[in-house]
Amino acid sequence: MCPNAKSSFLTVFLFSIVWYWNDYYVSSSFFTQNDTVALMLKNLNTNLTQQLFDGQAVSVRQIIVWLEAGCLLSITPILVMYVFLQRYFIEGVERSGLAN
């Protein structure tokens, strides 16, 4: 039974990873430092100004490039998982009937 349900297990695993990726409530319940991906992206502009640019005058275009790079890096683990596990994910959705 388990070998046939492998794609369903993987689908549930991927959905739970994506669900908890930015979950603030659970992380604040179990951890003392609540640095989720969403909060780090929210504070990225301030952190860039303080640490990287050190109060220097920087063009808006450079700040936007750094912010976009931060957003890309934050979704990279989810994208990599999806790229390598896409076939099993689609099989699991197809077998479970979620696509209907």
MODELLER restraints for C-alpha pairs under 7 A, 6 or more apart:
rsr = mdl.restraints
at = mdl.atoms
rsr.add(forms.Gaussian(group=physical.xy_distance, feature=features.Distance(at['CA:7:A'], at['CA:88:A']), mean=5.02, stdev=0.5))
rsr.add(forms.Gaussian(group=physical.xy_distance, feature=features.Distance(at['CA:7:A'], at['CA:89:A']), mean=6.36, stdev=0.5))
rsr.add(forms.Gaussian(group=physical.xy_distance, feature=features.Distance(at['CA:7:A'], at['CA:91:A']), mean=6.00, stdev=0.5))
rsr.add(forms.Gaussian(group=physical.xy_distance, feature=features.Distance(at['CA:7:A'], at['CA:92:A']), mean=4.54, stdev=0.5))
rsr.add(forms.Gaussian(group=physical.xy_distance, feature=features.Distance(at['CA:8:A'], at['CA:92:A']), mean=4.37, stdev=0.5))
rsr.add(forms.Gaussian(group=physical.xy_distance, feature=features.Distance(at['CA:10:A'], at['CA:88:A']), mean=6.83, stdev=0.5))
rsr.add(forms.Gaussian(group=physical.xy_distance, feature=features.Distance(at['CA:10:A'], at['CA:89:A']), mean=6.47, stdev=0.5))
rsr.add(forms.Gaussian(group=physical.xy_distance, feature=features.Distance(at['CA:11:A'], at['CA:89:A']), mean=5.08, stdev=0.5))
rsr.add(forms.Gaussian(group=physical.xy_distance, feature=features.Distance(at['CA:11:A'], at['CA:92:A']), mean=5.53, stdev=0.5))
rsr.add(forms.Gaussian(group=physical.xy_distance, feature=features.Distance(at['CA:11:A'], at['CA:93:A']), mean=6.85, stdev=0.5))
rsr.add(forms.Gaussian(group=physical.xy_distance, feature=features.Distance(at['CA:22:A'], at['CA:36:A']), mean=5.95, stdev=0.5))
rsr.add(forms.Gaussian(group=physical.xy_distance, feature=features.Distance(at['CA:22:A'], at['CA:37:A']), mean=5.83, stdev=0.5))
rsr.add(forms.Gaussian(group=physical.xy_distance, feature=features.Distance(at['CA:22:A'], at['CA:38:A']), mean=5.75, stdev=0.5))
rsr.add(forms.Gaussian(group=physical.xy_distance, feature=features.Distance(at['CA:24:A'], at['CA:36:A']), mean=6.54, stdev=0.5))
rsr.add(forms.Gaussian(group=physical.xy_distance, feature=features.Distance(at['CA:27:A'], at['CA:34:A']), mean=6.15, stdev=0.5))
rsr.add(forms.Gaussian(group=physical.xy_distance, feature=features.Distance(at['CA:28:A'], at['CA:34:A']), mean=5.50, stdev=0.5))
rsr.add(forms.Gaussian(group=physical.xy_distance, feature=features.Distance(at['CA:37:A'], at['CA:74:A']), mean=6.66, stdev=0.5))
rsr.add(forms.Gaussian(group=physical.xy_distance, feature=features.Distance(at['CA:41:A'], at['CA:71:A']), mean=6.96, stdev=0.5))
rsr.add(forms.Gaussian(group=physical.xy_distance, feature=features.Distance(at['CA:44:A'], at['CA:67:A']), mean=6.99, stdev=0.5))
rsr.add(forms.Gaussian(group=physical.xy_distance, feature=features.Distance(at['CA:45:A'], at['CA:67:A']), mean=6.95, stdev=0.5))
rsr.add(forms.Gaussian(group=physical.xy_distance, feature=features.Distance(at['CA:49:A'], at['CA:55:A']), mean=6.00, stdev=0.5))
rsr.add(forms.Gaussian(group=physical.xy_distance, feature=features.Distance(at['CA:93:A'], at['CA:99:A']), mean=6.37, stdev=0.5))
